[in-house]
């Protein structure tokens, strides 16, 4: 019997021509697209591993040796991991770093990589686009970046993390159920059309986020 390689597929599809790709953990990852322009950019990061952790003693949990935020809505970015405090008993973790982290062996941990999507919007005009899609205040001056907001984006329940809100390098990431992939991309691209939005590969985040 001939064994075939397992191919993991993103729930997101872009109408653009890849220029550079790499295979990583059975994902085909686009590093760069043709005609990426100068931004704003929409980037598919759905291949990045994500875990949800629920525990009644969540404050005693230190995934990958990282102290989790104490207050819901707070996030911490350390060792290439973005850890978001969702509520009293739950956190989400998104792997953005260059080096792969080992899988977690923690009670109440669920791998949600395959069941969700992860998108990033970066570059000048990021918040102008998002203002069309959500009523969440992603520019709240009382919140220190990175921070988590939970609510509808394009009418879809999402976890939204503002990584950077400066005019020079704004960066926002969000995740939701993978079934919304097609509609989410279509809506964001429409909202950003007048601002010259382009799709971009993973390499763009290296210039925007210190991974």
DAQUIDA-V199900 format. One record per pair of residues at least 12 apart in sequence whose ideal C-beta (glycine too) atoms are under 7 Angstrom apart, sorted by the first residue. I is the first residue (numbers start at 1). GAP is how many residues later the second one is. Records with the same first field share a line. If there is no record, write none. Layout:
BEGIN
I: GAP ; GAP
END
This chain:
BEGIN
6: 20
7: 19
8: 18 ; 19
10: 34 ; 36 ; 37
11: 35 ; 106 ; 167 ; 170
12: 32 ; 34 ; 105 ; 107 ; 169 ; 173
13: 169
14: 30 ; 171 ; 185
16: 17 ; 18 ; 183
17: 16 ; 17
18: 12 ; 15
19: 13 ; 14 ; 15
20: 12 ; 181
24: 23
27: 20
29: 18 ; 173
30: 171 ; 172
31: 170 ; 171 ; 172
32: 169 ; 171
33: 166 ; 167 ; 168
35: 163
36: 162 ; 164
37: 159 ; 161
39: 83 ; 84 ; 85
40: 81 ; 82 ; 83 ; 84 ; 85 ; 86 ; 89 ; 152 ; 155 ; 157
41: 81 ; 82 ; 157 ; 158 ; 159 ; 163
42: 77 ; 79 ; 146 ; 147 ; 155 ; 157
43: 76 ; 77 ; 79 ; 157 ; 159 ; 161 ; 162
44: 75
45: 73 ; 74 ; 75 ; 157
46: 71 ; 72
48: 46 ; 47 ; 48 ; 70
49: 46 ; 64
50: 42 ; 43 ; 44 ; 62 ; 63 ; 66 ; 68 ; 125
51: 42 ; 53 ; 58 ; 59 ; 60 ; 61
52: 38 ; 40 ; 58 ; 60
53: 37 ; 38 ; 40 ; 53 ; 55 ; 56
54: 35 ; 36 ; 54
55: 34 ; 52 ; 53
56: 33
58: 31 ; 32 ; 33
61: 45
63: 20 ; 30 ; 41 ; 43
64: 15 ; 17 ; 37
66: 12 ; 13 ; 15 ; 17
68: 15 ; 17 ; 23
69: 14 ; 16
71: 14
72: 13 ; 14 ; 15
73: 12 ; 74 ; 75
74: 73
75: 71 ; 72 ; 73 ; 86
77: 69
79: 18
80: 15 ; 16 ; 17 ; 18 ; 19 ; 131
81: 12 ; 14 ; 16 ; 20
82: 12 ; 14 ; 64 ; 79
84: 64 ; 75 ; 77
85: 63
86: 64
92: 67
94: 24
96: 113 ; 115
97: 114
98: 113
115: 62 ; 63
116: 59 ; 60 ; 61 ; 62
117: 58 ; 59 ; 61 ; 64
118: 55 ; 57
119: 54 ; 55 ; 65
120: 51 ; 53 ; 85
121: 51 ; 67
122: 48 ; 49 ; 82 ; 86
123: 47
125: 67 ; 70
126: 44 ; 46
127: 12 ; 43
128: 67
129: 59 ; 62 ; 63 ; 66 ; 68
130: 42
132: 59
133: 20 ; 21 ; 54 ; 55 ; 58
134: 17 ; 18 ; 19
136: 13 ; 15 ; 24
138: 22 ; 24 ; 34
139: 26
145: 17 ; 18 ; 19 ; 20
146: 15 ; 16 ; 17
147: 14 ; 15
148: 13
153: 21
154: 30 ; 33
156: 20 ; 24 ; 28
157: 19
158: 16 ; 17 ; 18
159: 15 ; 16
160: 12 ; 14
161: 12
163: 46
169: 39
171: 37 ; 38
END
